[in-house]
Amino acid sequence: MSVEVVWHDLECGGYAEDLALWRELAGAGPVLDLGCGTGRVALDLAARGVLVVGLDHDPVLLAALAARAQGLPVETVCADARAFDLGRRFPVVLAPMQTVQLLGGPEGRGRFLGCARRHLEPGGVFALALADALEGFDESTATPPMPDMREQDGIVYFSQPVAVKDEGERVAIHRVREIVDRDGARTSGRDVVRLDRLEPAELETEAAAAGFRALERRLIPPTDEFVGSVVVMLGG
């Protein structure tokens, strides 16, 4: 298993608080899962008999999803979520885990929304998760959250958020990543993920320009380990 897949699973794969909502929305499918990664949502839906097309720009993560989906109704597509054409439409399109906040601002979101609109069946639903406001902190002034840890083939992986920094139009989440190999040698580095600041009403306004209509929002409450989300619901 590649290190990239291990980090993705460790930092994202354990989140399950939103799965009940995606199951509810999926119905009988098929579902288009945008930013599917290694299949946290896609595999959960497919295990319930729902056909899922998982789209992601990272071929390594998609390869892991395909390997895990053996025998399940999952198709994978490697493409940029801001520029894809599958030649088909779906009754349900999902963008879980703040995918819409990783697109580089309004211009990228506009292209993303346009692609999603062209792939949504008339009367279909497009659901997008937005992270609740992140409280800033710095490792020098606050105690970081508990780390995520995993052992894989005798190697220990450790990932800990150490800062959330305001960068104006974005919020930067800083993590320390450390690997302890079988001989006890340690290597460490940093990873930074930047989320666009985006309010639900702002996203709904941008979506209206792409031909969507706003539906009633849904909420995913926070837990001790994860922030909550507002799920913007859009109709075709």
Disulfide bonds with the S-S distance in Angstrom:
none
